[in-house]
């Protein structure tokens, strides 16, 4: 067995976790923007968004296991769960720790959505934007693949896509405003 197996597992699962997180963000934004307006949104589309979120958690956990199992840099529970506890790149690793907590909060509240007040769920779910920023910064500052052109290209495309869809979401009129604008003038009087 290759001595560096766990290092490869940690690296690849971290990249895949970021990629799946980007897909989950993209899909969630597509579901909420007018870009899919007029088209039916079957339940499976929302289920796909939820599946991608769960997959991001799974690959993040594999990433953490790979870091603990790798012997090159010591990562124990404190380094993985306490921001700035790592001696190896403490700032960039801290970004990953905080991103992990945000990921777990977003996923937990999503699983409990039916049992939580809608505004609580929404407030925590908006934290996924911070999660995306922190996870991206973690990947490009702590990751050993930050200079790999394929990784840089993927990050640029992913960030541009999330930023574009976020702008569409923010700048588009709300559903209530759009419905009010569609009502005939006589109905408004």
Buried (B, 14 or more C-beta within 10 A) or exposed (E): EEEEEBBEBBBBBBBBBBBBBBBBBBBBBBBBBEEEEEEEEEEEBEEBBBBBBBBBBBBBBBBBBBBBEBEEBEBEEEBBEEBEBBEEBBEBBBBBBBBBBBBBBBBEBBEEBEEBEEEEBEEBBEBBBEBBBBBBBBBBBBBEBEEBEEBEEBBEEBBEBBEEBBEBBEEBEEEEEEEEEEEEEEEEE
